[in-house]
């Protein structure tokens, strides 16, 4: 039926378009994967092991084939795989690693790396065993008789070469992953294929030192704190992988037979849990994790020295000494020594202690101090002043962005670069307000302060986070901050869109303003008036109605009230904010809006930003009436613009080339829409013909995004329970 088949047809068309686009962008990767699949189908290798076929030795490459003159096996063996499971692994290597190489380096480089890497690894492995088979090494003699098929060595070579074009820390992560894989499998499995893999990866990494790889990322030659931490973590992961492989996949490797040397399952589990805890601590630069890791390394190194001494003494005394588990113990002792060296050499990267608890700053009785002055009466910043007051002083004197007033709210922590050992600071460098959740320091908006110091403030903030073991990010930042962090190698994604109304030439004329004019006319007929002032100065009955409306609004959502960039009645009570009230002659309140000041560098507000907006039934166009009335009243008071603020997870149009992260944010916005109506609110604001300014999440590393997402969730809903959060997708479905 057409109605039922239409969605399926659309999905099929979408898949076809995506496949065609992939083939155009990555022709070598797509062609290689297709060739492997076609050959696998033609010989039945996708469901039966090719290695069991009688003709397998005639098409597989290796020293026996080359000695027999079958050099063509380098071609016939490459598109084959020995078992059905190998097809999955080889195809993954082609799609991920060769695809990465083609995307980063281009088709020619990817093809050359794959083909030459495959041929070179096969020939060098054969040459190695040609030399070693005449020794007493049983493993070498055994592997000299082996043959192999598959393109995995070429895929690994391409991936290792492509790592040179990745930015830090992804370059190190990919290289550590490849080196961990080839090292563990070479030492503890040690077949012909593992030797080829090790040759391919080592050769490619060596080649990156002298080849001019396209798009190669520049390196300083010095390891940063993050890179030292990554190196230490990689060492522990390697040691954990060794224990797992020895326990689950014992074999006869180059160092001997590992069967029965992996210990019990409980021993493996305890060891992995311990290493996981240490890895988590080292990743955050925790000093306590560094101490325990170093102690563990030294214990293993000391054990190795004792065994070595016992062996040497026994030999000197003429006694036969047998070292049980040498195939496992010897390389592990060497790796523990290397891990200890890394920990000692990079000790300065592990200075972070336990994160300090955030001090909740509250407004003192009688309201905040007057802008520009401290309790002492001195003008200007004072390092010993209350951080909230100091931040407010800097904001009023230097000015800020449309959301900067939110940085003066309670529950924020403050970073002042001139208090962080910044010798280039002048005591007036500004600040960043942030909150810490899930090991992430979420800074709100752009840095506040003198324009010349803002980029330095971000850099110093990131340094502070590194020392504290925190992940830095800036949320709801402007394009100017995104440009500054982009120069530092940070990444950005648009998370909201600010809607700004320019006031000087504003006139509610034309068809586009029909709804607004209707609201103003309706208010006049119904006797609804607009009042603008400070909520703290309103009579108590009015304040009580404001709280009642807000509580009704929160109760209808089914989830806790959001915070962070969404204020409430407590924030609106600040005397420096303006509150618009829609009331009738009997004192009945229909709606309330609160406006945050946007200060200019002269200490006066140049504009106002909408924060709280609440309404109750009785006067339907109350929101249009309040915003339009605010535009006129605040313009008469000297304001140049009003910001209707940015609705989280909402924007006016899709990105030109949406990324995976863009799609995830769009889906999250759809999920939250029934509860908070961000997109409906964003669409409503279009009635006021605003201009749009993008707002970004700025972060350093895609690997930090899961933690950043959790931290943002906690920033917005710190009181939400797990049950509350699970209820969102359940209700949405």
C-alpha positions as CSV (number, residue, x, y, z in Angstrom):
1,X,0.0,0.0,0.0
2,X,1.4,3.4,-0.9
3,X,1.0,4.9,2.6
4,X,2.9,2.1,4.2
5,X,5.6,1.7,1.6
6,X,6.5,5.4,1.4
7,X,8.6,5.4,4.5
8,X,10.5,2.3,3.4
9,X,11.1,3.9,0.0
10,X,12.4,7.1,1.6
11,X,14.7,5.1,3.8
12,X,16.0,3.1,0.9
13,X,16.6,6.3,-1.1
14,X,18.4,7.8,1.8
15,X,20.7,4.8,2.1
16,X,21.4,4.8,-1.6
17,X,22.3,8.5,-1.6
18,X,24.6,8.0,1.4
19,X,26.3,5.0,-0.3
20,X,26.8,6.9,-3.5
21,X,28.3,9.8,-1.5
22,X,30.7,7.5,0.3
23,X,31.8,5.9,-3.0
24,X,32.5,9.4,-4.4
25,X,34.5,10.5,-1.4
26,X,36.3,7.2,-0.6
27,X,36.5,5.3,-3.9
28,X,39.6,3.2,-2.9
29,X,38.1,2.2,0.4
30,X,34.7,1.3,-1.1
31,X,36.3,-0.6,-3.9
32,X,38.6,-2.6,-1.7
33,X,35.8,-3.6,0.7
34,X,33.6,-4.5,-2.3
35,X,36.4,-6.7,-3.8
36,X,36.9,-8.6,-0.5
37,X,33.2,-9.2,-0.2
38,X,32.9,-10.4,-3.8
39,X,35.8,-12.7,-3.5
40,X,34.5,-14.1,-0.2
41,X,31.1,-14.8,-1.9
42,X,32.6,-16.4,-4.9
43,X,34.7,-18.9,-2.9
44,X,32.3,-19.4,-0.1
45,X,34.7,-17.9,2.5
46,X,31.9,-16.0,4.2
47,X,30.5,-19.2,5.7
48,X,33.2,-21.8,5.4
49,X,36.9,-21.4,6.4
50,X,39.1,-21.0,3.3
51,X,42.0,-22.4,5.3
52,X,40.4,-25.8,5.1
53,X,40.3,-25.9,1.3
54,X,42.8,-28.1,-0.5
55,X,43.9,-25.2,-2.7
56,X,44.6,-22.8,0.2
57,X,48.4,-23.4,0.3
58,X,48.6,-22.6,-3.5
59,X,47.0,-19.1,-3.1
60,X,48.4,-18.1,0.4
61,X,51.5,-16.0,0.7
62,X,54.5,-16.8,3.0
63,X,58.0,-18.2,2.9
64,X,57.0,-21.6,1.6
65,X,55.1,-20.1,-1.3
66,X,57.9,-17.7,-2.2
67,X,60.5,-20.5,-2.1
68,X,58.3,-22.5,-4.5
69,X,58.2,-19.5,-6.9
70,X,54.6,-18.6,-6.3
71,X,55.1,-14.9,-6.0
72,X,51.6,-14.3,-7.4
73,X,50.2,-15.3,-4.0
74,X,50.8,-11.7,-2.9
75,X,47.9,-10.9,-5.2
76,X,45.7,-13.9,-4.8
77,X,46.0,-14.1,-1.0
78,X,45.3,-10.4,-0.2
79,X,41.5,-10.3,-1.0
80,X,40.9,-13.6,0.9
81,X,40.4,-14.3,4.6
82,X,41.2,-17.6,6.4
83,X,37.9,-17.8,8.4
84,X,34.4,-16.1,8.3
85,X,35.3,-14.2,11.5
86,X,38.4,-12.9,9.8
87,X,36.2,-11.3,7.1
88,X,34.6,-9.1,9.7
89,X,37.9,-8.0,11.2
90,X,39.5,-7.3,7.9
91,X,36.5,-5.4,6.6
92,X,36.5,-3.3,9.8
93,X,40.2,-2.6,9.3
94,X,39.6,-1.5,5.7
95,X,36.5,0.7,6.4
96,X,37.9,2.3,9.6
97,X,41.7,2.5,8.9
98,X,41.9,2.7,5.1
99,X,38.8,4.9,5.1
100,X,40.6,7.3,7.6
101,X,43.7,7.3,5.5
102,X,41.8,8.1,2.4
103,X,39.7,10.9,4.1
104,X,42.8,12.5,5.6
105,X,45.6,11.8,3.1
106,X,43.7,11.4,-0.2
107,X,43.1,8.4,-2.4
108,X,46.6,8.1,-3.8
109,X,48.3,8.1,-0.4
110,X,45.7,5.6,1.0
111,X,46.1,3.2,-1.9
112,X,49.9,3.4,-1.8
113,X,50.0,2.9,2.0
114,X,47.7,-0.1,1.8
115,X,49.3,-1.9,-1.1
116,X,52.9,-1.2,-0.2
117,X,52.2,-1.9,3.5
118,X,50.7,-5.3,2.6
119,X,53.5,-6.3,0.2
120,X,56.3,-5.0,2.5
121,X,54.9,-6.7,5.6
122,X,54.5,-10.1,3.8
123,X,58.0,-10.0,2.2
124,X,59.8,-8.7,5.4
125,X,58.1,-11.3,7.5
126,X,59.2,-14.1,5.1
127,X,62.8,-12.7,5.1
128,X,62.8,-12.6,8.9
129,X,61.8,-16.3,9.2
130,X,64.2,-17.2,6.4
131,X,67.0,-16.0,8.6
132,X,65.6,-17.3,11.9
133,X,64.6,-20.8,10.9
134,X,68.2,-22.0,11.0
135,X,68.4,-21.1,14.8
136,X,67.3,-23.3,17.7
137,X,64.2,-21.1,18.2
138,X,61.3,-23.6,17.9
139,X,58.8,-20.8,17.4
140,X,60.7,-19.3,14.4
141,X,61.1,-22.7,12.8
142,X,57.3,-23.3,13.2
143,X,56.3,-19.9,11.7
144,X,58.7,-20.3,8.8
145,X,56.4,-23.1,7.6
146,X,53.2,-21.0,7.9
147,X,51.3,-19.2,5.2
148,X,48.7,-16.4,5.4
149,X,46.0,-14.5,3.5
150,X,44.2,-11.2,4.0
151,X,44.8,-7.5,3.7
152,X,44.9,-6.7,7.4
153,X,48.6,-5.6,7.4
154,X,47.9,-3.1,4.6
155,X,45.0,-1.7,6.6
156,X,47.0,-1.3,9.7
157,X,49.8,0.4,7.7
158,X,47.4,2.9,6.2
159,X,45.9,3.7,9.7
160,X,49.3,4.2,11.3
161,X,50.4,6.5,8.4
162,X,47.1,8.5,8.7
163,X,47.7,9.1,12.4
164,X,50.3,11.7,11.4
165,X,47.4,13.8,10.0
166,X,45.4,13.7,13.2
167,X,45.5,16.5,15.8
168,X,46.6,15.8,19.4
169,X,45.5,13.9,21.3
170,X,43.8,11.7,18.7
171,X,47.2,11.2,17.0
172,X,48.6,9.7,20.2
173,X,45.4,7.7,20.9
174,X,45.4,6.0,17.6
175,X,49.1,5.2,17.7
176,X,48.9,3.9,21.3
177,X,45.9,1.7,20.3
178,X,47.8,0.2,17.3
179,X,51.0,-0.3,19.2
180,X,49.1,-1.9,22.1
181,X,47.3,-4.3,19.7
182,X,50.4,-5.4,17.8
183,X,52.6,-5.7,20.9
184,X,50.2,-7.9,22.9
185,X,49.3,-10.2,20.1
186,X,52.9,-10.5,18.9
187,X,54.3,-11.4,22.3
188,X,51.4,-13.6,23.5
189,X,50.0,-15.1,20.3
190,X,52.9,-14.7,17.9
191,X,51.7,-16.2,14.6
192,X,52.8,-15.2,11.2
193,X,49.9,-12.7,10.9
194,X,50.9,-11.0,14.1
195,X,54.5,-10.6,12.9
196,X,53.2,-9.0,9.7
197,X,51.0,-6.6,11.7
198,X,53.9,-5.5,13.8
199,X,56.1,-4.9,10.8
200,X,53.3,-2.9,9.1
201,X,52.6,-0.6,12.0
202,X,56.3,-0.1,13.0
203,X,57.2,0.6,9.4
204,X,54.4,3.2,8.9
205,X,55.2,5.0,12.2
206,X,58.9,5.2,11.2
207,X,58.0,6.4,7.8
208,X,56.0,9.3,9.3
209,X,59.3,10.7,10.6
210,X,60.7,11.5,7.2
211,X,57.7,11.4,4.8
212,X,55.9,14.6,4.1
213,X,52.4,13.3,4.9
214,X,49.6,15.5,3.6
215,X,48.0,17.5,6.4
216,X,50.5,16.3,9.0
217,X,49.8,18.0,12.3
218,X,52.7,20.0,13.7
219,X,54.2,18.8,16.9
220,X,56.2,20.7,19.5
221,X,58.4,17.8,20.5
222,X,57.4,18.2,24.1
223,X,54.6,16.3,25.8
224,X,51.8,18.2,27.5
225,X,50.1,17.2,30.7
226,X,47.4,15.5,28.8
227,X,49.9,13.5,26.7
228,X,51.8,12.3,29.7
229,X,48.6,11.2,31.3
230,X,47.6,9.4,28.0
231,X,51.0,7.7,27.9
232,X,50.7,6.5,31.5
233,X,47.1,5.3,30.9
234,X,48.1,3.5,27.7
235,X,50.8,1.6,29.6
236,X,48.3,0.3,32.2
237,X,45.8,-0.6,29.5
238,X,48.6,-2.6,27.7
239,X,49.3,-4.5,30.9
240,X,45.6,-5.2,31.4
241,X,45.3,-6.4,27.8
242,X,48.2,-8.8,28.3
243,X,46.6,-10.4,31.4
244,X,43.3,-10.7,29.5
245,X,44.9,-12.3,26.4
246,X,47.0,-14.7,28.4
247,X,43.9,-15.8,30.5
248,X,41.4,-16.1,27.6
249,X,43.6,-17.0,24.6
250,X,46.7,-19.0,25.7
251,X,49.0,-20.0,22.9
252,X,52.6,-20.7,22.0
253,X,54.2,-17.4,21.3
254,X,57.8,-16.3,20.6
255,X,58.6,-16.4,24.3
256,X,57.1,-19.8,25.0
257,X,53.8,-21.4,25.9
258,X,51.4,-19.3,27.9
259,X,48.9,-22.0,28.7
260,X,48.0,-22.2,32.4
261,X,49.9,-19.0,33.2
262,X,46.9,-16.6,33.3
263,X,45.8,-17.3,36.8
264,X,42.2,-17.8,37.9
265,X,39.2,-15.8,36.7
266,X,38.9,-14.1,40.1
267,X,42.6,-13.0,40.0
268,X,42.0,-11.5,36.5
269,X,38.8,-9.7,37.6
270,X,40.5,-8.2,40.7
271,X,43.5,-7.1,38.7
272,X,41.3,-5.5,36.0
273,X,39.2,-3.6,38.5
274,X,42.4,-2.3,40.2
275,X,43.9,-1.2,36.9
276,X,40.6,0.4,35.9
277,X,40.5,2.5,39.1
278,X,44.1,3.6,38.6
279,X,43.5,4.4,34.9
280,X,40.5,6.6,35.9
281,X,42.7,8.5,38.4
282,X,45.7,8.9,36.1
283,X,43.4,10.2,33.3
284,X,42.4,13.0,35.6
285,X,46.0,13.6,36.8
286,X,45.2,12.5,40.4
287,X,48.3,12.4,42.6
288,X,47.0,9.6,44.7
289,X,46.5,7.4,41.6
290,X,50.1,8.3,40.5
291,X,51.4,7.1,43.8
292,X,49.6,3.8,43.8
293,X,50.5,3.2,40.2
294,X,54.1,3.8,40.9
295,X,54.0,1.6,43.9
296,X,52.4,-1.2,41.8
297,X,55.1,-0.8,39.1
298,X,58.0,-0.9,41.6
299,X,56.5,-4.0,43.3
300,X,56.5,-5.8,40.0
301,X,59.9,-4.5,39.0
302,X,61.3,-5.6,42.4
303,X,59.8,-9.0,42.0
304,X,61.5,-9.3,38.6
305,X,64.9,-8.3,40.0
306,X,64.6,-10.9,42.8
307,X,63.8,-13.7,40.3
308,X,66.6,-12.5,38.0
309,X,69.1,-12.5,41.0
310,X,67.9,-16.0,42.0
311,X,68.5,-17.2,38.5
312,X,72.0,-15.7,38.2
313,X,73.0,-16.9,41.7
314,X,71.8,-20.4,40.9
315,X,73.7,-20.5,37.6
316,X,76.9,-19.3,39.5
317,X,76.5,-22.1,42.0
318,X,76.0,-24.6,39.3
319,X,72.4,-25.4,40.1
320,X,69.7,-25.7,37.4
321,X,67.1,-22.9,37.9
322,X,63.7,-23.0,36.1
323,X,61.7,-19.8,35.9
324,X,58.0,-20.8,35.8
325,X,55.9,-18.6,33.4
326,X,58.9,-16.9,31.7
327,X,56.8,-16.4,28.6
328,X,54.5,-14.1,30.6
329,X,56.8,-12.8,33.3
330,X,59.7,-11.5,31.2
331,X,57.9,-9.1,28.9
332,X,55.5,-8.0,31.7
333,X,58.4,-7.1,33.9
334,X,59.9,-5.0,31.1
335,X,56.6,-3.2,30.5
336,X,56.2,-2.5,34.3
337,X,59.6,-1.0,34.2
338,X,58.7,1.2,31.2
339,X,55.5,2.3,33.0
340,X,57.5,3.3,36.1
341,X,59.8,5.4,33.9
342,X,56.8,7.1,32.3
343,X,55.3,7.9,35.7
344,X,58.5,9.3,37.0
345,X,59.4,11.3,33.9
346,X,55.9,12.8,33.7
347,X,55.3,13.3,37.4
348,X,54.5,17.0,37.0
349,X,51.3,16.0,35.1
350,X,49.9,14.2,38.1
351,X,49.6,17.0,40.7
352,X,45.8,17.1,40.8
353,X,44.3,16.5,44.2
354,X,40.8,15.8,45.2
355,X,38.5,18.4,43.5
356,X,37.6,21.2,45.9
357,X,34.0,21.5,46.8
358,X,32.3,24.4,45.2
359,X,31.4,27.2,47.6
360,X,27.9,28.3,47.1
361,X,27.9,32.1,47.0
362,X,24.7,33.7,48.2
363,X,23.5,37.3,48.0
364,X,24.2,39.1,51.2
365,X,21.2,40.6,53.2
366,X,20.0,43.8,51.6
367,X,21.0,42.8,48.1
368,X,24.3,42.8,46.3
369,X,26.7,45.7,46.9
370,X,26.5,48.6,44.5
371,X,28.3,47.9,41.1
372,X,31.8,49.2,40.9
373,X,32.4,49.3,44.6
374,X,33.5,46.8,47.2
375,X,32.5,46.7,50.8
376,X,35.6,48.6,51.7
377,X,34.6,51.5,49.5
378,X,37.5,51.1,47.1
379,X,36.8,51.2,43.4
380,X,38.1,48.4,41.2
381,X,38.8,44.7,41.8
382,X,40.1,43.5,45.1
383,X,41.7,40.1,45.3
384,X,40.4,39.6,48.8
385,X,36.8,40.6,48.0
386,X,34.0,38.2,47.8
387,X,34.4,36.4,44.4
388,X,30.7,37.1,43.4
389,X,31.1,40.8,44.2
390,X,34.4,41.0,42.4
391,X,33.0,39.4,39.3
392,X,30.0,41.8,39.4
393,X,32.4,44.7,39.6
394,X,34.4,43.5,36.6
395,X,31.3,42.9,34.6
396,X,29.8,46.3,35.3
397,X,33.1,48.1,34.4
398,X,34.2,46.1,31.4
399,X,30.8,45.1,30.0
400,X,29.9,41.6,28.9
401,X,27.7,39.6,26.5
402,X,24.0,39.0,26.5
403,X,24.3,36.1,29.0
404,X,27.1,37.5,31.2
405,X,24.7,38.6,34.0
406,X,24.1,34.9,34.7
407,X,27.7,34.6,35.8
408,X,26.8,36.7,38.9
409,X,24.2,34.1,40.1
410,X,24.7,31.8,43.1
411,X,26.2,28.3,42.7
412,X,28.9,29.6,40.4
413,X,32.6,29.2,41.0
414,X,35.0,31.9,39.6
415,X,38.3,31.7,37.9
416,X,40.4,34.9,37.9
417,X,43.6,34.5,35.8
418,X,45.5,37.2,37.8
419,X,45.0,35.0,40.9
420,X,46.4,31.9,39.0
421,X,50.0,32.9,38.8
422,X,49.6,34.9,35.6
423,X,52.7,37.1,35.5
424,X,51.2,38.9,32.5
425,X,48.1,39.9,34.4
426,X,47.5,43.4,35.7
427,X,44.9,42.6,38.4
428,X,42.1,43.5,36.0
429,X,42.0,40.6,33.7
430,X,38.4,39.5,34.2
431,X,37.1,36.1,35.0
432,X,35.2,33.0,33.9
433,X,32.3,31.7,35.9
434,X,32.0,27.9,36.0
435,X,30.4,24.9,37.7
436,X,31.9,21.5,38.3
437,X,30.0,18.3,37.6
438,X,31.2,14.8,36.6
439,X,34.8,16.0,36.5
440,X,34.0,18.8,34.0
441,X,34.4,22.5,34.6
442,X,31.5,24.1,32.6
443,X,32.2,27.8,32.0
444,X,29.2,29.9,31.2
445,X,29.5,32.1,28.2
446,X,32.5,34.2,27.1
447,X,35.2,35.5,29.5
448,X,34.3,38.8,31.1
449,X,36.9,41.5,31.3
450,X,39.1,43.6,29.1
451,X,38.9,42.5,25.4
452,X,42.7,42.1,25.2
453,X,42.8,39.5,28.0
454,X,39.9,37.2,27.0
455,X,41.9,34.7,25.0
456,X,44.5,34.5,27.8
457,X,41.7,33.9,30.3
458,X,40.5,30.9,28.4
459,X,44.1,29.5,28.1
460,X,44.7,30.0,31.8
461,X,41.4,28.5,32.6
462,X,42.3,25.4,30.6
463,X,45.7,25.2,32.4
464,X,43.9,25.4,35.8
465,X,41.6,22.6,34.7
466,X,44.5,20.4,33.7
467,X,46.2,20.9,37.0
468,X,43.0,20.1,38.8
469,X,42.2,17.0,36.7
470,X,39.1,18.7,35.2
471,X,37.8,18.8,31.6
472,X,37.3,22.4,30.5
473,X,34.5,23.6,28.2
474,X,32.6,26.9,27.5
475,X,28.8,26.7,27.1
476,X,26.6,29.3,25.3
477,X,29.7,31.1,24.1
478,X,29.6,33.5,21.2
479,X,31.3,33.3,17.8
480,X,34.1,35.6,19.0
481,X,35.0,33.1,21.8
482,X,34.7,30.2,19.2
483,X,37.2,32.0,17.0
484,X,39.6,32.4,20.0
485,X,39.4,28.8,21.1
486,X,39.7,27.6,17.5
487,X,43.1,29.2,17.3
488,X,44.0,27.0,20.3
489,X,42.9,23.8,18.6
490,X,39.5,23.6,20.3
491,X,36.3,22.4,18.7
492,X,32.8,23.9,18.6
493,X,29.2,22.9,18.0
494,X,26.2,25.2,17.9
495,X,23.9,24.4,20.8
496,X,21.5,27.4,20.8
497,X,20.7,30.6,18.9
498,X,20.3,34.0,20.5
499,X,17.4,36.1,19.3
500,X,18.1,39.9,19.4
501,X,15.6,42.8,18.7
502,X,17.3,46.1,17.7
503,X,15.3,48.9,19.3
504,X,16.2,52.3,17.8
505,X,14.2,51.8,14.6
506,X,11.6,49.4,15.9
507,X,8.0,50.0,14.7
508,X,5.2,47.5,15.0
509,X,4.0,48.1,11.4
510,X,3.2,45.7,8.6
511,X,1.7,42.3,8.3
512,X,4.5,40.6,10.2
513,X,3.6,42.5,13.3
514,X,-0.1,41.8,13.2
515,X,-0.1,39.4,16.2
516,X,1.8,41.9,18.3
517,X,-0.6,44.8,17.4
518,X,-3.5,42.6,18.2
519,X,-2.1,41.8,21.7
520,X,-1.5,45.5,22.5
521,X,-5.0,46.4,21.3
522,X,-6.6,43.5,23.2
523,X,-4.8,44.6,26.4
524,X,-6.2,48.1,26.1
525,X,-9.8,46.8,25.7
526,X,-9.4,44.3,28.6
527,X,-7.9,46.8,31.0
528,X,-4.5,45.0,31.2
529,X,-1.6,47.3,32.0
530,X,2.1,46.9,31.9
531,X,4.4,47.8,34.8
532,X,8.2,47.8,34.6
533,X,10.4,48.0,37.6
534,X,12.3,46.0,40.3
535,X,10.5,43.0,41.7
536,X,12.1,43.6,45.1
537,X,10.3,46.9,45.2
538,X,6.9,45.5,44.4
539,X,4.3,45.0,47.2
540,X,4.3,41.6,48.9
541,X,1.0,40.5,47.3
542,X,2.5,41.1,43.9
543,X,5.6,39.1,44.8
544,X,3.4,36.3,46.1
545,X,1.5,36.1,42.8
546,X,4.8,36.0,40.9
547,X,5.9,33.0,43.0
548,X,2.5,31.3,42.5
549,X,2.7,31.6,38.7
550,X,6.2,30.3,38.7
551,X,5.3,27.3,40.9
552,X,2.3,26.5,38.7
553,X,4.6,26.6,35.6
554,X,7.1,24.3,37.1
555,X,4.5,21.9,38.4
556,X,3.1,21.4,34.9
557,X,6.4,20.2,33.4
558,X,6.6,16.8,35.0
559,X,10.4,17.4,35.6
560,X,12.3,19.5,38.0
561,X,12.8,23.2,37.3
562,X,15.9,23.9,35.2
563,X,18.7,26.2,36.2
564,X,22.1,27.3,35.0
565,X,21.1,29.6,32.1
566,X,17.4,29.7,33.2
567,X,16.7,31.8,36.2
568,X,13.7,32.1,38.4
569,X,12.0,34.3,41.0
570,X,15.1,34.4,43.3
571,X,17.2,35.7,40.5
572,X,14.5,38.2,39.5
573,X,14.5,39.7,43.0
574,X,18.0,41.3,42.3
575,X,17.4,45.1,42.4
576,X,19.5,45.5,39.2
577,X,17.1,43.4,37.2
578,X,13.9,44.7,35.6
579,X,10.6,42.9,35.8
580,X,7.7,43.4,33.5
581,X,4.2,42.7,35.0
582,X,0.9,42.4,33.1
583,X,-1.9,43.3,35.6
584,X,-5.5,44.5,35.5
585,X,-7.0,47.2,37.6
586,X,-7.9,44.8,40.4
587,X,-4.3,43.8,40.9
588,X,-4.7,40.4,39.2
589,X,-1.4,39.2,37.6
590,X,-1.6,37.6,34.2
591,X,2.1,37.3,33.4
592,X,5.7,38.3,34.4
593,X,9.0,38.7,32.5
594,X,12.4,39.4,34.0
595,X,15.2,41.2,32.2
596,X,18.9,40.9,32.9
597,X,21.2,44.0,32.3
598,X,23.8,43.8,29.5
599,X,26.4,46.3,30.6
600,X,28.5,48.5,28.3
601,X,32.1,49.5,29.2
602,X,30.8,52.7,30.7
603,X,28.9,51.0,33.5
604,X,25.4,51.5,32.1
605,X,23.2,48.8,30.5
606,X,23.2,49.0,26.7
607,X,20.6,46.3,26.5
608,X,18.5,43.8,28.4
609,X,18.2,40.0,28.1
610,X,15.0,38.1,28.8
611,X,15.3,35.5,31.5
612,X,12.1,34.4,33.3
613,X,8.8,34.4,31.4
614,X,5.7,33.0,33.1
615,X,2.0,33.4,32.3
616,X,-1.4,32.2,33.6
617,X,-4.7,31.7,31.8
618,X,-7.1,34.6,31.5
619,X,-5.4,36.8,28.9
620,X,-4.2,34.7,26.0
621,X,-1.8,37.1,24.2
622,X,-0.1,38.1,27.4
623,X,3.4,37.1,26.3
624,X,3.2,39.1,23.1
625,X,1.9,42.0,25.1
626,X,4.6,41.9,27.7
627,X,7.5,41.6,25.2
628,X,6.2,44.4,23.0
629,X,5.6,46.6,26.0
630,X,9.1,45.8,27.3
631,X,10.6,46.8,23.9
632,X,8.9,50.3,24.1
633,X,9.6,50.9,27.8
634,X,13.2,49.8,27.8
635,X,13.9,51.7,24.6
636,X,12.6,54.9,26.2
637,X,15.0,54.1,29.1
638,X,18.0,54.2,26.7
639,X,18.4,50.5,25.7
640,X,19.7,49.8,22.2
641,X,18.5,46.2,22.0
642,X,16.7,43.4,23.7
643,X,17.8,39.8,23.7
644,X,15.0,37.2,23.9
645,X,17.8,34.8,24.9
646,X,18.7,31.5,23.3
647,X,16.5,28.4,23.8
648,X,18.8,25.4,24.4
649,X,18.9,22.7,21.7
650,X,17.0,25.0,19.3
651,X,18.0,26.9,16.2
652,X,16.4,28.5,13.1
653,X,17.9,26.1,10.6
654,X,19.8,22.8,10.2
655,X,23.6,22.9,9.7
656,X,24.8,22.9,6.1
657,X,26.7,19.7,6.7
658,X,25.3,18.2,9.9
659,X,27.7,16.1,11.9
660,X,27.0,13.1,14.1
661,X,27.0,15.5,17.1
662,X,24.6,17.8,15.4
663,X,22.2,14.9,14.8
664,X,22.5,13.8,18.5
665,X,21.7,17.3,19.7
666,X,18.7,17.5,17.4
667,X,17.4,14.2,18.7
668,X,17.9,15.4,22.3
669,X,16.0,18.6,21.5
670,X,13.1,16.6,20.1
671,X,13.1,14.4,23.3
672,X,13.0,17.4,25.6
673,X,10.4,19.4,23.6
674,X,7.3,17.9,25.2
675,X,8.6,18.9,28.7
676,X,10.3,22.3,28.2
677,X,9.2,23.5,24.7
678,X,12.5,24.9,23.7
679,X,11.8,24.7,20.0
680,X,8.2,26.0,20.4
681,X,9.6,29.0,22.3
682,X,12.2,29.6,19.7
683,X,9.5,29.6,17.0
684,X,7.4,31.9,19.0
685,X,10.2,34.5,19.3
686,X,10.2,34.8,15.4
687,X,7.1,36.9,15.8
688,X,9.3,39.8,16.9
689,X,11.5,39.7,13.7
690,X,14.8,39.2,15.6
691,X,18.2,38.7,14.2
692,X,20.0,35.5,15.2
693,X,23.4,35.0,16.8
694,X,24.7,31.5,17.2
695,X,25.8,30.2,20.6
696,X,28.3,27.4,20.9
697,X,29.7,24.7,23.1
698,X,33.5,25.0,23.0
699,X,35.5,21.9,23.9
700,X,39.0,20.5,23.3
701,X,38.4,16.8,22.6
702,X,35.5,14.7,21.2
703,X,36.3,12.0,23.7
704,X,35.3,14.5,26.5
705,X,31.7,14.9,25.1
706,X,30.0,12.1,27.0
707,X,31.3,13.6,30.3
708,X,30.4,17.1,29.1
709,X,26.9,16.0,28.3
710,X,26.4,14.5,31.8
711,X,27.9,17.7,33.3
712,X,25.5,19.9,31.4
713,X,22.6,17.8,32.4
714,X,23.6,18.2,36.0
715,X,24.1,22.0,35.6
716,X,20.6,22.4,34.3
717,X,18.9,19.9,36.6
718,X,21.0,19.4,39.7
719,X,18.0,18.2,41.7
720,X,16.8,15.7,39.1
721,X,16.8,12.1,40.2
722,X,17.7,9.1,38.0
723,X,14.0,8.3,37.9
724,X,13.2,11.8,36.6
725,X,15.8,11.4,33.8
726,X,14.6,7.9,32.8
727,X,11.0,9.3,32.6
728,X,12.0,11.6,29.7
729,X,12.5,9.0,26.9
730,X,9.8,6.9,28.3
731,X,7.2,9.6,28.1
732,X,8.6,10.8,24.8
733,X,8.1,7.4,23.3
